[in-house]
Amino acid sequence: MRVHRRASVSALLAVALGASAAPASAASGTTRWVDQDGHAGPGSCTGTAVAASASIQGAITASGPGDTVVVCPGTYEEQVHIQGARDGLTVRSSIPFGATIKTPTSLGGFAALVVVDHVDHVTVRGFKTIARTQAPCDDLEVAFAGVGSRDVSFRGNRVLAPGTGPGADCYMGVGMGLTDTIDDGEHAHVASGTVAYNEVRDAAFLSIVAVAQRRSVHLDTVGNSVRAYFGAVHVTSSSVADIEGAQFGIGYLGRASGTIRDNVVQGSAAFPAAGGTFYAGIGVASGFDFDAPGHVNGPITIRDNTVRRVIHGIYLDTADHVAVRHNQVRNAWYGILLNGTTESSVKDNTVSARTFGIGTDEKTAGNVLRGNVLNGAGGLCLDKSAGSGTAGTANTWSGNTAAHPSTPSGICSVLR
C-alpha cells in the first residue's frame, strides 16, 4: 500500500515568490502597530494613541531585525511576505484570534497567506486565517509557509477554509508547511522550526507538513488540533477532482526529522465515506516524488498523539529511524502500517482498527514492535516479511496483545 499521489507536494509549496522587499529599517527592537484605520488608539489595541500601519505588510516592510509587529483586531485581506534583513521578527495578533488574515479575491505574487522566506528566528502567532472557497477566489496553496528559514515558529494560530467540499470553487491545499526549497533545489537551505498549539482545519491535501527536497528540514509539531473537512469530495475544481479527502493530517516527507507529539488528528464523522478524512492521520514518506539525497530520514519521534477516524492511523512509507510510542489510534481502517521501513520502533501504542492494528509489508525489516495493545474488529497483528526475527519474520515482536489471532501466529498474544 502506497501513498496515492493526488498532487505534487513540491507544487503545493512552490509559492511563486515576488520581487525583493524594500530595504529594511535600520531600527532594531522596535514595536510597530497595525490597525485598519492607520491609528491604533483608545478602544483599539493600545491604551494611548500611536501611529499605525493600515496593513500588516506595510509594518513588516518598515521593520528590521528583532522588531515586533502587533496587529489590532480586524480582518485584513492581504498576503504577508516576510523576507530580507528581518531575522528575529515577531508578528502577532494583539489578542488571540483577534486579527484575521483573509485571502484577497485574487492572489498575486505567491499563492500563500503568510510566507517566511529565508529569514531566521521569525515568530508568527495568534492569528486566524480564512481561505476563500467561494468565487470570486483563487486556490490557496498554503496558509503558512516557512521556506529555507531556521527557527521559524507558527504558534497559536487558527487556520480555516470554511465551505470546503461539494460546491466549493476554491480550496486551501496546505495549512502549514516548512520546506528547504521551492525551486527544485536551486536555492535550498537547511530549515527548522516549530508548529505548536495551532488549530488547522479544512486543508485539501496536508494540514501540517515538513518537506525536505534537497537539504534537511527539522520540525517539531506539538499540541496541534488538526481536522479534515467534513463532507464529501471537492469536485468542482479539475485540479482536485480526484481527492478522496485530505492526504495527511501531519506529514514528514523527504529528509525530515523532528518530534510529533501531543497532537489530536481527526478525520470525518462520516468515515469511511469518500471525502472528509485523511489517508493517514500521521504519515512519514521518505521517498516521495522528489530527489532528496538518499531516502533516509530521521530521527523522528511520534508520541502521545491521538488519531481517530482516518484510513491509516500512522503510516510509515520507506522510512527509517522513526520511534512510534504511546499513541492512541481509534476507529481507523488500518491502525499503524510500516511499508518498506527499517530501524524503527513501535512501542506501547493503543490501537482500535477495522482491518488490522499493526501491519508490515514484505520489505519492512529490522524493526522492534513491543508492548502494543490492539482492539476492535481489526485487532490483530500482520507481518508479511520473512527473516530471522520473531516467528520467521524480519522484525522483533514482543509483549504485544491483540483481540484476534495474528499472522503469523506468535507475534502477538490474544487478549483474554
Sequence and secondary structure as in RCSB ss.txt:
>XXXX:A:sequence
MRVHRRASVSALLAVALGASAAPASAASGTTRWVDQDGHAGPGSCTGTAVAASASIQGAITASGPGDTVVVCPGT
YEEQVHIQGARDGLTVRSSIPFGATIKTPTSLGGFAALVVVDHVDHVTVRGFKTIARTQAPCDDLEVAFAGVGSR
DVSFRGNRVLAPGTGPGADCYMGVGMGLTDTIDDGEHAHVASGTVAYNEVRDAAFLSIVAVAQRRSVHLDTVGNS
VRAYFGAVHVTSSSVADIEGAQFGIGYLGRASGTIRDNVVQGSAAFPAAGGTFYAGIGVASGFDFDAPGHVNGPI
TIRDNTVRRVIHGIYLDTADHVAVRHNQVRNAWYGILLNGTTESSVKDNTVSARTFGIGTDEKTAGNVLRGNVLN
GAGGLCLDKSAGSGTAGTANTWSGNTAAHPSTPSGICSVLR
>XXXX:A:secstr
     SS HHHHH     S      S  S EEEE TTSEE TTTTSSS EE BSSHHHHHHT  TT EEEE SEE
EE  EEE SS TT EEEESSTTTEEEE  SS  SSSEEEEEES SS EEES EEE   SSS   EEEEEEEES S
SEEEES EEE TT STT S  EEEEEEEES SSTTTT   EEEEEES EEE  SSEEEEEEEEEEEEEEEEES E
EE  SSS   SSGGGTT  SEEEEEEEEEEEEEEEES EEE  TTTTSSSSSEEEEEEEETT SS  SSS    E
EEES EEESSSEEEEEES BSEEEES EEEEEEEEEEEES BS EEES EEEEEEEEEEE TT BS EEES EEE
STT  EEE   SSSGGGSSSEEES EESS  BSTTSSEE  
